[in-house]
């Protein structure tokens, strides 16, 4: 008889990353600036990221600490984080990536795949506010 483990479960598959997981990337060695903790990062290669820019589509998540080019960076893919707003954002508005790893109000001129989350509170231009990441 096969070992069924403590809960009587046999077979199955182990997920690589669970929802809400934190992943480790390398900061792209060609990145022109240090990635700052709290900023959005975009996938730039095989498990490599760089600081996000305006309306990036391949946002990986939010950097959990500072990291220079070539260094290891821990990135959160989901959750609620204090993110900096490039312009004024109102509670309930969808947000997309903006310059220097910040967020801005999603506009219909962008594609829906550029949405990175929803503002949970009003955020003044240049201020930090709570945003729920909704990547994917």
Beta strands, then each sheet from edge to edge (+ up, - down):
strand 1: 22-27
strand 2: 40-45
strand 3: 48-51
strand 4: 59-63
strand 5: 72-76
strand 6: 78-84
strand 7: 94-97
strand 8: 103-105
strand 9: 115-119
strand 10: 128-134
sheet 1: 1+ 3+ 2- 4+ 5- 1+
sheet 2: 6+ 10- 9+ 7- 8+
end
